[in-house]
């Protein structure tokens, strides 16, 4: 690598596309949770806030 950097800027369609991706992930996750043991699904849902904070921290530090 020679050190060049490219900066990307979202288009006007990017927010809607992101929303569709997040909705699809949500739908898939709900479907997957329905196939787990109830205790496992509850544990994953209980951890979702902590996982979100971890993802936010990693994104802010550039380690994501």
ZAFIDREN-647108 format. One record per residue (C-alpha): z, x, y; residue in one letter; residue number from 0. Coordinates in nm, 2 decimals. Each point is the difference from the previous one (the first is absolute). Example, Ala and Ser with C-alpha at 12.3 -4.5 7.8 and 13.67 -1.06 7.14 Angstrom:
% ZAFIDREN-647108
+--------+--------+--------+------+-----+
:     zz :     xx :     yy : code : pos :
+--------+--------+--------+------+-----+
:   0.78 :   1.23 :  -0.45 :    a :   0 :
:  -0.07 :   0.14 :   0.34 :    s :   1 :
+--------+--------+--------+------+-----+
% end
This chain:
% ZAFIDREN-647108
+--------+--------+--------+------+-----+
:     zz :     xx :     yy : code : pos :
+--------+--------+--------+------+-----+
:   0.00 :   0.00 :   0.00 :    x :   0 :
:  -0.08 :   0.13 :   0.34 :    x :   1 :
:   0.26 :  -0.20 :   0.20 :    x :   2 :
:  -0.22 :  -0.26 :   0.16 :    x :   3 :
:   0.16 :  -0.33 :   0.06 :    x :   4 :
:  -0.15 :  -0.35 :   0.04 :    x :   5 :
:   0.17 :  -0.28 :   0.18 :    x :   6 :
:  -0.07 :  -0.35 :  -0.13 :    x :   7 :
:   0.03 :  -0.31 :   0.22 :    x :   8 :
:   0.03 :  -0.35 :  -0.15 :    x :   9 :
:  -0.28 :  -0.25 :   0.07 :    x :  10 :
:   0.06 :  -0.35 :   0.13 :    x :  11 :
:  -0.03 :  -0.12 :  -0.36 :    x :  12 :
:   0.27 :   0.24 :  -0.13 :    x :  13 :
:   0.31 :  -0.23 :   0.06 :    x :  14 :
:  -0.16 :  -0.29 :  -0.19 :    x :  15 :
:  -0.10 :   0.23 :  -0.29 :    x :  16 :
:   0.35 :   0.14 :  -0.02 :    x :  17 :
:   0.14 :  -0.35 :   0.00 :    x :  18 :
:  -0.23 :  -0.10 :  -0.29 :    x :  19 :
:   0.10 :   0.31 :  -0.20 :    x :  20 :
:   0.37 :  -0.06 :   0.06 :    x :  21 :
:  -0.04 :  -0.37 :  -0.10 :    x :  22 :
:  -0.18 :   0.11 :  -0.32 :    x :  23 :
:   0.28 :   0.25 :  -0.08 :    x :  24 :
:   0.26 :  -0.27 :   0.06 :    x :  25 :
:  -0.18 :  -0.25 :  -0.23 :    x :  26 :
:  -0.03 :   0.26 :  -0.27 :    x :  27 :
:   0.36 :   0.11 :   0.03 :    x :  28 :
:   0.12 :  -0.36 :  -0.02 :    x :  29 :
:  -0.21 :  -0.05 :  -0.31 :    x :  30 :
:   0.13 :   0.32 :  -0.16 :    x :  31 :
:   0.37 :  -0.09 :   0.08 :    x :  32 :
:  -0.05 :  -0.34 :  -0.18 :    x :  33 :
:  -0.08 :   0.20 :  -0.32 :    x :  34 :
:   0.32 :   0.21 :   0.02 :    x :  35 :
:   0.35 :  -0.07 :  -0.13 :    x :  36 :
:   0.19 :  -0.20 :   0.27 :    x :  37 :
:   0.25 :   0.29 :   0.05 :    x :  38 :
:  -0.28 :   0.25 :   0.04 :    x :  39 :
:  -0.18 :  -0.22 :   0.26 :    x :  40 :
:   0.33 :  -0.05 :   0.19 :    x :  41 :
:   0.07 :   0.38 :   0.00 :    x :  42 :
:  -0.35 :   0.07 :   0.14 :    x :  43 :
:   0.03 :  -0.26 :   0.27 :    x :  44 :
:   0.35 :   0.13 :   0.09 :    x :  45 :
:  -0.14 :   0.35 :   0.05 :    x :  46 :
:  -0.30 :  -0.11 :   0.21 :    x :  47 :
:   0.19 :   0.05 :   0.33 :    x :  48 :
:   0.10 :   0.36 :  -0.09 :    x :  49 :
:  -0.35 :   0.07 :  -0.12 :    x :  50 :
:  -0.15 :  -0.12 :   0.33 :    x :  51 :
:   0.24 :   0.22 :   0.20 :    x :  52 :
:  -0.10 :   0.30 :  -0.22 :    x :  53 :
:  -0.37 :  -0.07 :   0.05 :    x :  54 :
:   0.06 :  -0.03 :   0.38 :    x :  55 :
:   0.19 :   0.33 :   0.00 :    x :  56 :
:  -0.27 :   0.18 :  -0.20 :    x :  57 :
:  -0.27 :  -0.14 :   0.23 :    x :  58 :
:   0.18 :   0.12 :   0.31 :    x :  59 :
:   0.06 :   0.34 :  -0.14 :    x :  60 :
:  -0.36 :   0.04 :  -0.11 :    x :  61 :
:   0.10 :   0.05 :  -0.36 :    x :  62 :
:  -0.18 :  -0.32 :  -0.12 :    x :  63 :
+--------+--------+--------+------+-----+
% end
